[in-house]
Structure formats: structure tokens, C-alpha cells
Amino acid sequence: MAEAQPQGTGKAAGGRSAQLAHTGLRHGWTTGACATAASTAAYTALLGGEFPDPVTITLPKGQTPSFALAVEELAPGRTAAMAGVVKDAGDDPDVTHGALVRATVRALPAGSGVVFKAGPGVGTVTRPGLPLDVGEPAVNPVPRQMMREHLAEVARRHGGGTAATADVEVEISVDHGEEIARSTWNPRLGILGGLSILGTTGIVVPYSCSAWIDSIRRGVDVARAAGRRHVAGCTGSTSEKAAVALHHLPEDALLDMGDFAGAVLKYIRRHPVERLTICGGFAKLSKLAAGHLDLHSARSQVDKGFLAELARRGGADEALAAAVAEANTGLAALQLCAAAGVPLGDLVAATARDESLAVLRGAPVAVDVICIDRAGMVVGRAEPRGPGDTGQGSPLR
């Protein structure tokens, strides 16, 4: 299948490009870059009768990649033109890798500007809190701006003069996009009917985690816009079910935190809600308790020595503490303590809560923590505490 060709991407001394160069992984292109390439090719054909293939675009940071067209169609009389580009996400495990992004361009009366329309497989915004108005197609602001600029340049090249602007309808669609969107946050964020057209740089950096972190931020924005005063950051679907069962939170108050506890806390520090519940597996939250903000197994490990020290605080004798320190897994350590009547789960929850408050740096947010086991049973809880609560309190039993 046709893919974007990495021409003219340039090199940088640091940041994401340096990270990518170090890993040896291939970068890819965002859906926004693909939509820009497809719409540029379609409008060129609408005005000039021929599709450029490959089509070259300029990204926000100056890179000039070229994209091969996977499909093209010029309607009789040039009433419309359609071009499509297959998204190449490089080595990133992106659910939209291989998706066919199409742009259909139709002329509008002078003065209309560029009007975006959601075609099949592209979602529509149905809730406030996103950077788009309710009812708008889920084509984010930066891709919209990229398309406007490229379409204006096409208009200028075809005799419109230096002040030319494009007066067109741009319908963006993604083959099988509605099905793919079920694997994304879109339904929860109120983006219905398909995918979002995303991207701020046009480039996908493998394993950068940026998309997930961005989705966390958008989730907080949606919850705040909906007036939610209590949100829950959950490490997965099992912990999410536990949080809902205990707090009866609506869907738009649930944040798919994954391993990115720090991303949740740092964003809520700047955009506070009254209460934050953190819910996750005991082992993952023991990492947060130990001061780790990235809970992924490749970037932080369960510290059994730390768990042994917590167990001592909870009344464990030296024999039990030594057994905890040598336990094969965090869950095994929890089971050893449970058998001896030591509330290790509650201690981890309370310590994770206090670490979270430290990251929040006095933001007006009360935090409680719920630890669960793999079956979803609650094995530790810590009561809500905010920045003004300096008492030691005691973890819930």
C-alpha cells in the first residue's frame, strides 16, 4: 500500500528527534498530516485537473515530507475531487496505522472560506470541553490550520494572486474509522461516529506516549466543562469498574490514566477539580507510593524493600519484613501481610495519596486512593485528604 515517504524531515540536536535517533525507530505521520496531504492533492486536481503524486506538504516545524496517493478521483466537470493517503505511523503502535485518510474537496461561493465536514469514519464533537465547538467535525485546530494554509497556497499557484484564499468544503473521512475509534477515547470524550484528525507537529514519534497524555488532558478538560467536581484516574478497565462501584461516577469523570500518574497529577495541578480518586492495581500504586510518576514496568519497578519498610510501619516483625523484601511480586508481599494482619494495602494507598498531594503542590484538590487486586477486589484504601489537611489521619481499613 502507498505510504508517506520520509523526505526532508531534517535533523535536530535534541528533544523527540534525538530520542528517535537514539532508539533507531521510524517516526510516522499524524492523521492531520495525512489529511493535509490528501486535501492539498484533491484541491490541486480540482483547480488544475491533475493530482500531484507524490504530494509534498510543509509541517509546522518546517519539515517537508512527501506522500504517495493511495486513491484519487476527479468528478465529471470538476465538481469535486477526492484523494487519499494511507497513514504510516512508523514504528509506533498506533491504532490508526494503515488507515486510509481521504479528503474530498468541493468548491463553495467566494467568501465562504474553508468549511470542514466529517465524512464516514470521522467523529463529531457532542460534548463541551474540547478545543472544538459542539457539532463540529473532530478535525483539531492545528490540522485545520495546516489545511487552510496549504489550500490557500494551491489557490495562489492557480492564479488567485498573493492574497488568494480557498473557498471550499473539505470532507475528511477515514475508511473503517468508526470501528477503529472504538479502541480510542473518542466515545468517552463525546466524539461520536469515528476518529479525530489529530496532530500538532504532523509527526508521530514512536512510544513517545504523547497521544495518551494528550488524551488524559482532554479528559480532564471535558470533565471540567461538564461541571464534574470529582474525577477518577484509573490504571485500567478493572480499576475503573472499582472506582465506579465505590463512587458512582459518570463516564465523563473517568480518566484512563494508564501508567501516566504524573500526567494526571501535573495537569490537574494546573486545572484543579475538587476531588481526585486514583484507583489501580496494588503493585502499580506501590510505585506511585515510592515516588514514581510513570508506572510502566519498563520504566519503574516494584520496590519490595520499600514495601518491607511500609510493612514495618504497619506492625510487621522483622521476619515478615524480610519475607516481604524477598517476595516474588508485590501481590505476594500483599498476601503475606494480609495473612499476618498487616494492612499493607492501606499503607500503600495512604502513601500514594501523600505522594500525589506532594506533586499537586498545594492545588485545591482532595485526593483519595484505592488499591485493587487483579480480580478487582479492593485491597487498600486511603481517605480523601487535601492540601489544608495536615493531620496524619489513618488509612481506611
C-alpha positions in Angstrom: 0.0 0.0 0.0 1.1 3.6 -0.5 2.8 5.2 2.4 4.3 8.6 3.2 7.9 8.9 2.2 10.2 10.4 4.9 11.8 13.1 2.7 13.1 16.3 4.1 12.4 15.6 7.7 15.6 17.2 8.8 17.6 16.5 12.0 17.5 18.1 15.4 20.1 18.2 18.2 17.7 17.3 20.9 14.2 16.5 22.0 12.0 14.0 20.3 14.1 13.8 17.2 17.2 12.9 19.3 15.2 10.3 21.2 14.0 8.7 17.9 17.5 8.7 16.5 18.8 7.1 19.7 16.2 4.3 19.5 16.6 3.7 15.8 12.8 3.6 15.4 11.0 5.0 12.4 8.8 8.0 13.0 5.4 8.3 11.3 2.8 10.9 10.3 -0.3 12.1 12.1 -3.8 11.8 10.7 -3.6 15.6 10.4 -0.6 15.5 8.2 -2.3 12.8 6.0 -5.5 14.9 5.8 -3.4 17.9 4.8 -1.6 16.0 2.0 -4.9 14.5 0.8 -6.8 17.8 0.7 -3.9 19.5 -1.0 -3.8 16.9 -3.7 -7.6 17.0 -4.2 -7.8 20.8 -4.4 -4.9 20.8 -6.9 -6.8 18.4 -9.1 -10.0 20.4 -8.7 -8.3 23.5 -10.0 -5.8 22.1 -12.4 -7.2 18.7 -13.5 -4.2 16.7 -12.3 -3.3 15.1 -9.0 0.2 15.6 -7.7 1.7 12.3 -6.8 3.6 12.3 -4.5 2.2 15.4 -2.8 4.6 17.5 -0.7 3.5 19.5 2.4 5.2 21.7 4.9 4.8 20.7 8.6 4.6 23.3 11.4 8.3 22.9 12.2 9.4 23.2 8.6 9.8 19.6 7.6 8.6 18.8 4.0 7.5 15.2 3.7 6.0 13.8 0.5 3.1 11.4 0.5 2.1 8.9 -2.2 -1.6 8.9 -3.1 -3.4 5.6 -2.5 -6.6 6.7 -4.2 -7.7 9.6 -6.4 -10.9 10.5 -8.2 -12.0 13.6 -10.1 -15.7 14.1 -10.6 -17.1 14.9 -14.1 -17.0 18.7 -14.6 -14.6 19.0 -11.7 -17.4 19.4 -9.3 -15.4 17.6 -6.7 -12.0 15.9 -6.2 -11.1 13.1 -3.8 -7.6 12.0 -2.8 -6.5 9.5 -0.1 -3.3 8.8 1.8 -2.5 5.7 3.9 -1.3 6.7 7.3 2.1 5.3 8.2 2.7 5.6 11.9 6.2 4.3 11.6 7.2 2.0 14.5 4.5 3.5 16.8 1.8 1.0 17.9 -0.9 3.5 16.7 -4.4 2.1 16.1 -4.7 4.3 13.0 -1.6 2.8 11.4 -2.6 1.7 7.9 -5.8 3.7 7.9 -6.8 5.3 4.6 -7.4 9.0 5.2 -9.5 10.6 2.4 -10.2 14.3 1.6 -13.0 15.3 -0.8 -12.9 18.9 -1.9 -15.8 20.9 -3.4 -15.9 24.5 -4.5 -18.0 27.0 -2.5 -19.1 30.5 -3.3 -16.5 33.3 -2.9 -16.1 34.4 0.6 -17.1 31.0 2.2 -13.6 30.2 3.3 -12.7 26.6 4.2 -15.6 24.6 5.7 -14.8 21.3 7.3 -17.2 18.4 7.1 -17.0 15.0 8.9 -17.2 12.2 6.3 -17.6 8.5 7.1 -15.2 7.4 9.9 -14.6 10.9 11.3 -16.3 11.8 14.5 -18.4 14.8 15.5 -18.0 16.6 18.8 -21.0 16.2 21.1 -19.7 17.5 24.4 -18.1 20.7 25.6 -14.5 20.8 26.9 -12.6 20.0 23.7 -10.8 22.6 21.5 -13.8 22.4 19.1 -17.4 23.5 19.4 -20.1 21.0 19.9 -21.4 19.9 16.5 -18.1 20.4 14.7 -16.3 17.6 12.9 -13.4 16.2 15.0 -10.7 17.8 13.0 -8.4 19.5 15.5 -7.3 23.1 15.3 -3.7 22.5 14.1 -4.7 20.2 11.2 -7.4 22.7 10.2 -4.8 25.5 10.1 -2.4 23.3 8.1 -5.1 22.6 5.6 -6.2 26.2 5.3 -2.6 27.3 4.6 -1.9 24.6 2.0 -5.2 25.2 0.2 -4.6 28.9 0.1 -1.2 28.2 -1.4 -2.8 25.9 -4.1 -5.3 28.8 -4.9 -2.4 31.2 -5.3 -0.5 28.8 -7.6 -3.5 28.6 -9.8 -3.9 32.2 -10.5 -5.6 33.5 -7.4 -2.8 36.1 -6.6 -0.9 36.6 -3.4 -4.0 37.3 -1.3 -5.9 34.3 -2.5 -7.9 32.1 -0.1 -9.6 28.9 -0.7 -13.4 28.8 -0.7 -14.1 25.1 -0.4 -15.8 22.4 1.6 -13.3 19.8 2.8 -14.8 16.5 3.8 -12.4 14.3 5.7 -13.2 10.6 6.0 -11.3 7.5 7.3 -12.1 4.1 6.0 -13.3 1.9 8.9 -12.8 4.9 11.2 -15.9 4.3 13.2 -14.7 0.8 14.0 -11.2 1.9 14.8 -12.5 4.7 17.1 -13.9 2.1 19.5 -10.3 1.4 20.5 -9.8 5.1 21.4 -11.1 7.6 23.9 -13.4 9.3 21.4 -16.7 7.7 22.6 -16.0 8.7 26.2 -15.0 12.2 25.2 -18.2 12.6 23.3 -16.7 12.4 19.9 -19.2 10.1 18.1 -19.1 8.5 14.7 -15.4 7.9 14.2 -11.9 9.1 14.7 -10.4 12.5 15.4 -8.0 14.1 12.9 -5.1 15.0 15.2 -1.5 16.3 15.3 0.3 19.4 16.4 3.6 18.7 14.7 2.5 16.3 11.9 4.9 13.7 13.2 4.3 10.6 15.3 7.3 9.7 17.5 7.2 6.0 18.4 6.5 5.3 22.1 6.5 9.0 22.9 3.3 8.5 24.9 2.2 11.9 23.8 -1.1 10.8 22.4 -2.1 9.1 25.7 -1.0 12.0 27.8 -2.9 14.4 25.5 -6.0 12.2 25.8 -5.7 12.5 29.6 -5.6 16.3 29.4 -8.6 16.3 27.1 -10.4 14.0 29.5 -9.8 16.5 32.4 -11.0 19.4 30.1 -14.2 17.5 29.3 -14.9 16.7 32.9 -14.4 20.3 34.0 -16.5 21.6 31.2 -19.3 19.2 32.2 -19.1 20.6 35.8 -17.6 17.4 37.3 -16.1 18.2 40.7 -14.9 14.6 41.3 -12.8 12.6 38.7 -11.0 9.3 38.9 -7.7 8.4 37.3 -7.7 4.7 36.7 -4.9 2.4 35.5 -7.2 0.1 33.5 -10.7 -1.2 33.0 -10.7 -3.3 36.1 -9.8 -0.3 38.4 -12.3 1.8 36.5 -15.1 -0.6 37.4 -14.0 -0.5 41.1 -14.0 3.3 41.1 -17.4 3.5 39.6 -18.8 0.9 42.1 -17.4 2.9 45.0 -18.1 6.4 43.9 -20.8 6.1 41.2 -19.0 8.4 38.9 -20.3 9.2 35.4 -18.3 8.1 32.3 -17.0 11.6 31.6 -15.5 11.8 35.0 -13.3 8.8 34.4 -9.7 9.3 33.2 -7.9 6.4 31.5 -4.6 7.2 33.4 -2.8 4.0 32.3 0.8 4.3 33.6 0.8 8.1 33.5 0.0 9.1 37.1 2.3 12.1 36.7 0.5 13.3 33.7 -2.8 13.3 35.6 -1.4 15.0 38.7 0.5 17.7 36.8 -2.4 18.6 34.6 -4.9 18.7 37.5 -2.4 20.8 39.4 -2.9 23.5 36.7 -6.6 22.7 36.1 -7.9 21.7 39.5 -11.0 19.7 40.4 -12.4 19.4 43.9 -11.6 15.7 44.3 -9.4 13.2 42.5 -9.6 9.5 43.1 -6.7 7.4 42.0 -7.5 3.7 41.5 -5.3 1.0 40.3 -3.6 -2.3 40.9 -1.7 -2.7 44.2 1.7 -3.2 42.5 1.3 -0.2 40.2 0.2 2.1 43.0 3.1 0.9 45.2 5.3 2.5 42.6 3.5 5.8 43.0 3.8 5.5 46.7 7.6 5.1 46.2 7.7 8.3 44.2 7.4 7.1 40.6 5.1 9.0 38.3 5.5 6.7 35.4 4.2 3.3 36.4 5.1 1.3 33.3 7.1 -1.8 34.0 9.8 -0.8 31.6 10.4 2.4 33.5 9.8 1.6 37.1 9.8 -1.5 39.3 8.0 -2.6 42.4 10.4 -1.9 45.3 10.0 -4.8 47.7 12.4 -3.2 50.2 10.1 -0.1 50.3 7.1 -2.4 50.8 9.0 -4.1 53.7 9.6 -0.7 55.3 5.9 0.1 55.0 5.0 -3.3 56.5 7.2 -2.5 59.5 5.3 0.8 60.0 2.1 -1.3 60.0 3.4 -3.6 62.7 5.3 -6.3 60.8 8.1 -8.1 62.7 11.5 -8.5 61.2 10.7 -12.0 59.9 7.7 -10.8 58.0 9.5 -7.7 56.7 12.3 -9.9 55.4 9.8 -12.1 53.7 8.2 -9.1 52.1 11.5 -7.9 50.9 12.2 -11.3 49.2 8.7 -11.7 47.8 8.5 -12.6 44.1 5.8 -9.9 43.4 4.1 -7.1 45.0 0.9 -9.1 45.2 2.8 -11.9 47.0 4.0 -9.3 49.5 0.5 -8.1 50.0 -0.7 -11.6 50.6 2.0 -12.3 53.2 1.0 -9.1 55.1 -2.7 -9.9 54.9 -2.2 -13.3 56.4 -0.4 -11.6 59.3 -3.0 -8.9 59.8 -0.7 -6.1 58.5 -2.6 -3.6 56.4 -0.1 -3.2 53.6 -2.7 -2.3 51.0 -4.0 0.6 53.1 -0.4 1.8 53.8 0.4 1.8 50.1 -2.8 3.7 49.4 -2.1 6.3 52.1 1.5 6.8 51.0 0.5 7.1 47.3 -2.1 9.7 48.3 0.5 11.7 50.1 2.9 11.5 47.2 0.1 12.7 44.9 -0.5 15.6 47.2 3.2 16.5 47.0 3.0 16.6 43.2 -0.1 18.7 43.3 1.9 21.3 45.3 -1.0 22.8 47.2 -3.5 22.8 44.4 -7.1 22.8 45.9 -7.7 19.1 45.2 -8.5 16.4 47.7 -7.1 13.0 46.9 -8.1 9.5 47.9 -6.6 6.3 46.6 -8.0 2.8 46.0 -5.8 -0.3 45.5 -7.2 -3.4 43.9 -6.0 -6.9 43.1 -6.2 -8.5 39.7 -9.7 -9.6 40.3 -10.8 -6.1 41.1 -11.2 -6.6 44.8 -10.3 -3.6 46.9 -7.2 -4.4 49.0 -6.3 -0.9 50.2 -7.9 2.5 50.6 -6.9 5.9 51.9 -9.4 8.5 52.8 -9.5 11.9 51.0 -7.0 14.4 52.1 -6.4 17.9 50.7 -3.7 20.5 50.9 -5.1 22.0 54.1 -5.4 18.7 55.9 -2.1 18.3 57.7 -3.3 15.7 60.2 -1.8 12.3 59.9 -5.1 10.6 59.9 -5.3 6.9 59.3 -5.8 4.8 56.1 -9.2 3.2 55.8 -9.4 -0.4 56.8 
